[in-house]
């Protein structure tokens, strides 16, 4: 963008300007990103002089998609506004979903309770005291039918945060659509289904990596043929960041997982352009505004290049990184929780200026409990004010061309490439997980961040600076213990009323297919339709696949 003579002149002028600063004092707080990356005082064409507009930036909707995946971005359609929600039993969550839709939410996002996330039914000994506590309890198709009662599944897209038992919950959702009279080719949404980041960050695994990857590629194949509008995986950096990673680590580890899924699909005999268009991503939006914007822009460019140059994708949809964003739960503070409203608004702004397709804004009280109706409405209104009052949706990628933004985008990309090389040197993602590489990198980053907070180098308002010392006076959502008792009663009644012989036959057929290598999704779907429970289906697969045991790190 600048020739050599111009750059030399700018360099001379910059040196003259810097001499004028020699006696000026700077603030004590280190000039670095929240991830610890140093930031220069000033960025100039010297930092982006070699930038080629066509190959590095391009136009929105065109390769390499740095500036966005849609030609007109939010001028054509705003991002989908979601709120991650689920608590108590299916009746409680259904009421919350319908409330949110009435308030203008445009997509649903399901939070499941811990037993459901881990593949246990509510009547398991391991579920005692956890039923409906951190999300909604879903044991069977019956619960899923209640959860989406009066919510037409051909008109609303749903995102489900579920991983180890993802195939089972997805089949419950599909069977619910069938019961509503909605054909599978009209059902749209996303299932997280990202098991690799579970082994490194969130830890809600069930089966070992190899059979888990098989379940994922089975979903790829089945959805390609029968549920073409469904995003079959949401490759998640969110939980990697929540575990304590830096922005570059989130970027690199998420994309490395994405490439591993692409390779798994190809190795399973699928054409890359058959399944790649329905891959989606899920990123964290942390508190460092510009670092987050640049992370999203770098992610799109890296993904497009790799998919085209390494994996030979020809369909432009395979090259487009579509992603959902959630504001950073780990940035919320229990102290002065109303400050979290402001944090969330800025984090949402960076996600939008970074070009997200879907957004969840955290509620101010989520650091303390599941959100109240008031708190979740404020969080939704934050998105609506951003969309309709601030003007940020009027033009595409308005920060492009900034010397700082372009330099940092390049730096993020370079940092990710360094990590890709380290992962390749270890033999790929699965061997790197086995070596504990990701886990150690994340733990080290989390430790360094906490030390910076403890030293006061990283200021957190209300925590280590500007503390009020007052206990929070906000309403907290509390789950009635009766929820668990009633859920157990419904589950017992279901088991008594269903056709037990049909359930047993479906589970035996499922185990046979798990051994034979056939696609498991049709068999799981049949078991779900017979009202086999999540725990029963999981137990049947455990008999064949076994369970994952993490190697300890010291």
N, C-alpha and C positions, 0 to 999 in steps of 0.2 A: 504493500500500500504506500510505502515511501521508498524513494530510491536512496542509494548509498550517500550521495551528496547531502540530501536533506537530513538523513540520520546523523551524519557527522556534525552538521550545523546544530541540530537539536542537542547532541551530546555536549558540544561546547557551551551552549546556553545553559544546560542543566548544571554543568560544573560551576559556572559563574553563580547561578542561583544557590547552589549548595554551600558556597563559601559564605554567603550572607546568613546562613543558618547556624554557623559554628558556635555562636555565643548564645543561641536560644535554648531554653530548657524545654524538655518534653515531660508529659505526665509520667508518673511512676509506674502506672499499670503497663505491662508489656504490650507492645503493638503486635498482636498475633491473633489468629482466628481462634475460635472455641476449640478447635482441634490441635492448637499449638503451632500452627504454621505462621512463620514471621511475615509481616506485612510491611512493604515499603511505605515511606511517607508519601511518595508521589509516583504515579505511573505515567509513562509517556510513550510515544511511538517506538522508543528504544526497546520497550518490552513486548511490542507486537509488530515490529517493523516488517517481519517476514510473513505476516498473516495474508493468506490468499483468500479473498472473499468467496470465490466459487467453490473451492475445495474444502475450506475450513468452516464456512458459515452457510453459504447457499441461501435459498429462499424457503420459507415455511412450506411444508408438504413435499419438499424435494430433498434428495440426498445431499449431504449427510444428515439432514434433519436437526442440525444444531439449533435452529430457530423455531422448531415445532414440527409436529407430525401431521397437522392438518393445514391446508393452504390458507384458510382464513381464521384458524384458531377460534378465539372467543367472539370474533365478529360474526361467526356462523352459529356457534352453540357454546353456551357457558359450560364450565366443568360440572360434572355431576356432584351434587351436594349430598354427602352421606354423613350419618352419625352412627358410630359403632355402638350398638345397643343390644342388650339382652340381660335379663335378670329374673330370678325367681323361676316360675314355671312358664309354660307356653302361653297360658292365659295372660299373665302379667306382661310378658314381652309383646304379645299381640296388641294389647291396648296401647303400649308405648309406641309401637310401629305406626299404628293408625293415627295416633296423636301427631307424630313427626310428619307424616305425609300430609295431614291437614294443615300443618304449619309451613308447608312449602318445600319439605325435603324431597329430593328427586330420585333417591336410590336408597335401598336398605343395606345395612351391614350388620351381620349377626355375630354377637359375642356368646360363645358357649361356656358353660361352667366347666370346672376342672375335671370332674369325672368324664364328661363327654369328650373333652380334649384328649384324655388319656385312654379312651376306649372302654370305659367301665359304665355299667348300668347304675342307676341310682340306688339299687338294692345291694350293690357290692359292699363288702366290708370296708373297702378302700374309699368309699364315697361318703361315709358317715360324716356329717357336719359340713360337707362341701356342696351339697345339692342346691343349685340355684344361687350360690353365693357370689361367684365372680362372673356369672353369665347365665344364660338360660339352660335348663336341664332338658335334653332331648334324648330319649331312650329308644324311640321307635317311630315308625311312620305316623302313628296316631298323634304323637307330640308335634311332628312337623305339620300335620294337617291343621291342628289347633293354632300353631304359631302363625300360619299364613291364612287363617280364616278371614274371608271378606277382603283379601288382598289379591287382586288378579295377577297371576304370575306371567301373563303375556303382556302386561302393561308396566310392570315394575322390575327393574334389575336388582339383583340381590348379590351381595358379596358375603361370603362365609369364611370366617377365620378358623380354619380347621386343617390339620396337617396329617398326623399319623392315621386317623380314621377318615380321611377326607373322602375316599371313594364311597364309604358307607353313607355319610351324611349327604353327599351329593346325590346318591341314588334315592335317598328319602325325599329330597327336594324334587327330583324328577318325577317320582311316583306321586307326589302331592300335586304337581302340575297336571299329570294325567287324570287324577281324580277331579280336578277342576275343569276337565275337558280341553286342556291346552296341550297341543301336540308339541313334542320335544323340539321340533325345528323352530318353534316360536319362543322358546325359553331363553332368556339372556341373563348373564350375571358372571360372577367370578368365584372360584374356589381357591383358597390360598395354596394348599396342596404342595407346599415347599418344604420337603423333609430335610434337605441338606442344611438349611440354616437352623433346623432344630438341633442337629448334632453339634453345632458350633455355638449357638446363642440361646435359644428359647427353651430347649430341652424337653419338649413334649413329644418324644418319639414313642414308637411301639415296637416295630419290626426292625431288623438289621437293614443296612443300606441297600443291599442288592434287591431283596424282594420289595422294599419300599419304592425303589426306582422302577421296578416292573409295574407296580400298581399305577405309578404316574404315567408311564408310556401306554398302559392299557386305557387310561382315561383319555390320553391324547388321541388314540385310534378310535375309540368309541364316539367321542365328541365330534371328531372330524366327519364321521358318517351319519350321526344321528342328532347332535346338538350343536349345529354350526355357529350359533350365536354366542356360545359359552366360552369364556376365557378359562382355559383348562388349568392354569396355574398363575399364581401371583408371586413372582419371585421376589422375596422380601428382604430388603435391607433394613426395614424398620426395626426389627427385633435385634439385628446385629448392632445397630446404633444404640438402641435402648440398653443393650448389655454393656455398653461403654466404649464402642469403637470410635475412631475418628471419622471424619467425613470421607477421606480418601479410602480408608478401610471399608467403610460401608459401600462405597462405589465399587471398589475392586472385588470384594468378596461376593457382593450381590451379582455382579456381572459374571464372575467366575462360575457361580452356581448356575446362572442362566446358560452359559456355554456348555456346562456339564449336562444339563437337561436336553439341550439341542443334540449333543453327541449321543445321549442315551436313546433319543427318538430315532436318530439315524441308524444306530446300531441295532435297534429293534426292527429295522426294515422299512421305516416310514420315510417318505420323501420329505425333505425339510420344509418345502412350501405347502405340504399338506397340514402340518400342525403348527409351524412357527407363527402364522398370522394371529393365532389365538393365545399366544404367550403374553402375559402382562407382568408389570412390575409394581412394587410397593415400596416407597421410600419414606424416610423420616424427614421432617422439616424442623431442624434444630434452630437454635437462637441466633447463630451467626448469619445474618441476612445474605450477604454477598457470597459467602462460601456455599450456602445451600443453592442459590440460583445457579452458580457455576457448576455445581455437582450435577444438576439435572441436565444442563446443556452438554457437559462432557459425556454423560451417560448415553444420551441419544447418539452422539457422534461415534463413540466407541462401538456401540451395538450395531449400528448400521454398517460400519466398515468391516467388522468381524463377520457379520452374517453374509455380507456380499463376497468378501475376499477369501475367507477361510472355509465357510460352509456352503458357498455356492448358491445361496438363495437368489432366486430370480423374481419372485413376486415382491413388489414394493411393500406389501403389507408385512412381509417377514422382516423387513429392514426397519420398520417403524417401532420404536420403543414407546409403548403406551403405558402410563403408570398412574397409580393412585398414590396420594400423599396423605399422611397423618401428621399433625403437629406433634412435637416431641413430648411424650409423657414424662420422660426423665428430666425435662426442664421445669416441670411443675413443682411448686413448693408447698409444703404443708403450712409453712409460716405465711401469714397474710395471703390466703388463697385467692382473694379477689385480684391480686397482681397477675394471676394466671390468665385472666381475661385479656390483659394487654399483651402478655407474652404470646398467647395463641394468635392474636390478631396479626402481629408482625410475622410470625412463622407462616401463617396462612398467606400473607402477602408475598413472601418469598417463593412459596409453592406456585402461586399463580403467575408471578413474573418469570418463574422457571418453566412454565408451560405444562402444568399437570392436567390430566384428563378428569380427575376425580379427587375429592378432598374431604377429609374428616377433620373437624376442629375439636380439640379436647375441651371438655367442660372444666370449669375452675375447680371443682371438687373431686376430680378423678384421682388425685393424689391421696385422698382420704377414703373414698368409697366409690361405688358405682354412682353415676350422676343422678341428681334429682331432676324432676321435670323442668323446674325453673332454670337450673344450670345448663341443661342440654338445649333449652330454647335460646338462651343467650349465645351459646356456641354456634347454633344454626344461624341466628341473626347476624353473627359476626361475618359469616360467609355471604349472606345476602346483602349486607351493607357494603362489603368489599366488591361484590359483583355489580351492584346497581347504583352506588353512590360515589365511589372513588374515581371512576374513569379508567381504571387499570385494564379493563377488558376492551378498550377502544382501539388499541394498536397492538401489534404482535412483537414480542421480544424487545421491548423498548430500551433495555439496557445494552443491547448489542452495539458493538463499536466502542464501548468504553474501554480505554486502555487497561484499566484495572480488571474489569470483568473478563475481557478476552485473555489477558495474561493469566488470570487465575483459572479460567476454564482450561487453558493449555496445561497449566501446572497440575490440575486435578487429573487430567488425562495421562500425563507423564507418570504421575504417582501410581495410578492404577496399572499402567503397563509394567512398572517395576514389580508390583505384586503379582501380576500374571506370570512373570518370569519365575519368581520364587515358587509359585504354585506348580508350574510346569516342572521345575527342577526337582520337586518332591514326588513327581509322577502323576499329578492331577489333583482334583478336588477330594476324591475319596481317600487316597493315600495321605493327603495333607490333613484331613480330619483325623485319620488314624494316628498320625504323628502328633496331633494336638496343636498344629501350627496356628490355625484360626483362633482357637480358644486362648492360646498364650498371647497372641497379638492383641486380642480384644481386652484381656485381663490387664496387660501392661498399659494399654491406653487409658483404661478406666482408672487405674492407679495413679497415673500421671495427672489426669484431670482432677482427681480428688485432692492430690497434694497441692495443686495450684489453688484450689478453693480454700484449703486449710491455711495456706500461706497468705491468702488475700490477694494473690496475683490475679485470680479470676473472681471478679465481683459478682455475687448473686444477691440481688436486692431483697432484703428481708431475711437473709440467711447469715451472711457475713458482713453486711453493710446496710445501714438504714433500717435497723431492726426495731420493730415496735414493741416486741416483748409481750404482745397480747395474744391470748388464745383465740383461735378463729371462732367467730360467731355466725356460722352458716348452718343451714339445714343439711343433715346427712341422711342418705337413703339407707334404711335398715331392712334386711330381709327377715320376714317373719319365719320363725322355726316351723310354723305350720306348713310352709311350702314343701319342706322335705317329707313330712308325714303324708300329705295329700298326693305328692308325686309317687311315693311308694305304694299307696293304695291304688292309684290308677294303673301302675305298672303290674301289680299283682292281678288286678281285674283283667287287664289285657291278656296276660298269660293264661288265665283260666278260660277266656272266651274264644281265643283264636283256635285254629286247627293245628294242634300240636304235631300231628303226623306230617302235615305239609311242611311245617317249619323244620322238622328233623330231616326230611328228605332234601329240602333246599340246602341245609347246612352240609349234608353229606356230599351233595353234588358240588358245592363250593370247594370243599376240601379236595375232591377228585381233580377239579380244574386247577387248583393251586399246585398240585403235583404235576399235572400234564403239561402245563405251560400255556393253556388256552387263555384268551382274554377273560378276565375275571368280572368285568363290569356287568355283563348280562346275568351272571349267576348271583352277584350281589343284589342286583335289581330285583330278581325273582325272590330272593330271601326277604328283602325289604317289603315287597308287596304282600308276602305271607305274614307280615308283622313279626318277623324275627327281630330281636333287639340288637342294638349296636354292640352290646357286650357279648352276645351270643355269636355274632358274626366275627367279631374280633377274636374271640376265643378259638373259633374254628380255624381261622387263619394262623393263629399262634401255633396250633398243633403242627402245621406244615412249615411255617417260616421261622418259628422261634421268636425270641425277644432280644432287643439290643441292650448290651451292657457297655457303658462308657468306661474307657480306660482312665484311671485317675492320673492327674498331673501333679507334680510336686515341684 
